[in-house]
């Protein structure tokens, strides 16, 4: 919407490398072309960004508050992945709890499934694999075939009939 609040978003991502919070905020600021700061030092018009570490294959967790509503999350996540040179997971547009969009260091966006384990430090994500439409995780939750990010069959996992 044209009259939507431009500071209404919450983005929740994780990165496949253990990265310093300053590096993450700098990459996000560069992609957004606006200031990004910590939760404890808010700046007028800035995106607030919390970064912490967990276990798993995506050990850097990122929460962005007051993310701009006029920019698509996937576009910014892709630009951040390129700037960081690392894979980044972001939620997809389905209700399947194991399905994410993987933003790769070359800017590619593709649907994947991930195994998750809740820990005291946060959610650990492991075993990233392409969403093929025939992965058992596709059957556990709704929406893989209705997503903007369609399943992509592989020779190892052809599309379901």
C-alpha positions, 0 to 999 in steps of 0.5 A, a space after each residue: 500500500 502506498 500509505 503503509 507505514 514504511 517502518 512496519 516490518 520484522 525480519 528474522 534471518 540466519 546466516 551459514 557462518 558465524 559473523 560479527 554483529 557489526 559486519 551484519 549491520 554494515 551489510 544490512 545498512 549498505 543493502 538498505 541505504 539507511 542506518 542500522 543500529 542496535 536495539 539499545 541505541 535507537 536512532 531516528 529512522 534506523 532499522 534496529 538489528 539484533 544479532 546473536 549466535 546459536 549452534 547448527 549450520 546457520 549459527 548467526 541469528 538476525 532479527 530486524 525491527 522497523 524494517 522498511 515496508 516499501 522494500 521486499 524482504 527477499 530482495 534485501 536478504 539477497 543483497 545482504 547474502 551477496 555482501 556477506 558472501 554467505 548463505 542466508 535463510 529467511 521465512 518463505 510464503 507458506 505455512 510449512 514450518 520447515 520451509 525457507 528461502 535460501 539467499 545465496 552469495 550470488 544473489 540466487 533465491 530458492 526454496 529449501 527445507 531445514 531441520 530445526 531444533 529449539 535450544 536455550 540459545 535459540 533455534 538451530 537449523 541443520 540439513 538444508 536441502 532443496 524443496 523438490 515437491 517430493 521431499 517428505 517435509 513437503 508433505 508435512 506442511 501446506 503450501 510448497 506447490 502454492 508458493 512463489 518459490 516453486 519446488 524444483 525437482 532434482 535427479 535424486 528427487 523427481 517431482 511427485 506425480 
